[in-house]
Structure formats: structure tokens, C-alpha cells
Amino acid sequence: MLCSAGERDKPEEDPVSSEESTGFKSTHSLLEEEEEEEEEPPRILLYHEPRSFEVGMLVWLKYQKYPFWPAVVKSVRRRDKKASVLFIEGNMNPKGRGITVSLRRLKHFDCKEKHALLDRAKEDFAQAIGWCVSLITDYRVRLGCGSFAGSFLEYYAADISYPVRKSIQQDVLGTRFPQLGKGDPEEPVGDSQLGQWRPCRKVLPDRSRAARDRANQKLVEYIVKAKGAESHLRAILHSRKPSRWLKTFLSSSQCVTCMETYLEDEAQLDEVVEYLQGVCRDMDGQVPERGSGDRIRFILDVLLPEAIICAISAVEAVDYKTAEQKYIRGPTLSYREKEIFDNELLEERNRRRR
């Protein structure tokens, strides 16, 4: 076969070299692909805010006058567009039922307003919200590194979260959390930015104080009108009955400027004190010498508690020790009353900051 001069001068292609070249190119391309794969950041950092809410998701929820607070979705009812959520707190019960709210009240934990919501929560609950964020961060880190696999509530109940949980549960100073999820939250009207929600239903006034005043009126009538405690008071002054209140009064050298009176209504308290002043005058010779020198304090420290304890024992048909323990505990406040008191403190503190 005839070949041209150019073709004769062209060196023959080495088949081995061609194969090596092809192999080098393929190996080089594989290395480049591996480098590209290694440069891809972890999935935990590639977070995109989901469009829907699912069970186990971490969310923000605003409850009444408190700022938005982290919570966990326990269940979702698509048809009703509602979800049951559990607030993240120091004493959270992972098996708790949570509260039911509308889906439109929820915000994903990593939403665009996250930093603004955190700053707002830090104004009044800096240590508590910091602990919540630490707990969530530790959970996500353990998910990312594979040391834990499960939901947030499973993580909270597991021993692996104890190092973070104990920082709050063993806090001797006591970290203050907002009073969340103790009742049905108010449904909002319309959407608003950063939690400016308005209740769509009227909140009835709390009747607990009125109920206690009605119950205490029976004690007042027993003391003043029926004079049922007078024989008990005389027995104490004649040393026929022991009295921790009289013993404390005689042994104490400090002047008490604030004391619990059990009776919350001022009119009821004035009526009982006025009656005890009359009793004290009638038994002037039987009052201890120290009580005569400071009669008002003697009435408030000794006669008033003894009279009320005696009345509780008679009206409620309980023994003296049980009545005394009830007097020492004082009135049982409702959750609404505690919440109103906390809100008043927050408003007063915010007013002083301005």
C-alpha cells in the first residue's frame, strides 16, 4: 500500500500511551468530581424555610402579652388548619398535650424574623431564651454529626440532653420563664408583624378574688357576730392553750413592718381588727405586759392569726393544725391572677426604662 511522505514521517501512535492518557484523564476528572463533592457544605447548613408545618418541627408562637417563644409541633390537623404545640421550657413535659392554635399563628424557627424575635425575647427573658437556643443548637449539632437520631422531644427526654438541661434545672438562682401554655391562648384576628396580635373574643374578668372574699366573709361573721373565737383567745391568754404566735411575739425583738393577714378585703380586715381591739380592752389585765406596750402589734401578730385560724377550723370543720397550715399558706391565687401580677411588673419595669 502506497503512503505519502508525510504519512511515512508521522510516528506511529503507541497504543499503551493512548490508554494511559485516557486513564489519566478519567482519573483526573474523577478527582475533580470528588473535590467538588467535598466542597459541598453539610445539609444542616443548607436550610430553606419550608412552606408547611409538620410534626416535630421547631416553631415560634406568641402567647398573650409574652414575646414569641420557641415551641415544638406535636400534631397537625390539616382540615381544621390547626396544630398542637408544646412550648420549650425548663420544666417541659415531653409527653404533655400542649395547646392547640391556628397554623397561621406559627412561624418557622429559622424564619426571616428569627433575630428580631430573639432580641425581643431577650429584653425580659434573656437567660431563659438563651437556654432554649442552646438546647436547640445542641440537638441540631448532634443530628448533623450522627450522635443522635430522633425528634426534638425524644432528644429532650433522652440522657444525651441532660448536660444542657441541668444548667437550668439545677439553677439555684432560678431562671424566670414566661408563664406559657397554662390555658387556651387567645385566637388572633388577622396577621401582624412580630406578634402584634389582637384577641377576637372577650376575656371575662377573673372571679377568684370575689369567691375568696365571699368565703372569708363567713370567717368574719364567725369572729365578729358569733364571737366564736373569743373563748379560744381567752384560753391562749390564760396559758391554757399553746400558741406559736404568742411565743414568737414574746421572743422576737424585731418590729415586723409587713405581714400576711389572710383577709384580702380591707373592709373585712378593718372589721375584725376593730372587734379584736375591743376584746383586747376587755381583757386588758390578761394581756401580757409586752402586748400592752404595743397593742396594735400584739393584735396583728397574735390575736388576728389565732382568731382566723379558729374560724377556719370551725367553719370548714377541720382540726386546728390543718386550719393553721391553711392560714400559713395564705390565699390560693389563680393562674390568671399570677399572670396579671407578672404583666404589671413587666409593664412597670418597661415604664421605668423609658
Secondary structure, 3 states (H helix, E strand, C coil): CCCCHHHHHCCCCCHHHHHHHHHHHHHHHHHHHHHHHHHCCCHHHCCCCCCCCCCCCEEEECCCCCCCEEEEEEEEECCCCEEEEEECCCCCCCCCCCEEEEHHHCEECCCCCHHHHHHHHHHHHHHHHHHHHHHHHHHHHHHHHCCCCCCHHHHHHCHHHHHHHHHHHCCCCCCCCCCCCCCCCCCECCCCHHHCCCECCCCCCCCHHHHHHHHHHHHHHHHHCCCCCHHHHHHHHCCCCCCHHHHHHHHCCCCCCCCCCCCCCHHHHHHHHHHHHHHHHHCHHHCCHHHHHCHHHHHHHHHHHHHHHHHHHHHCCCCHHHHHHHHHHCCCCCHHHHHHHHHHHHHHHHHHHC
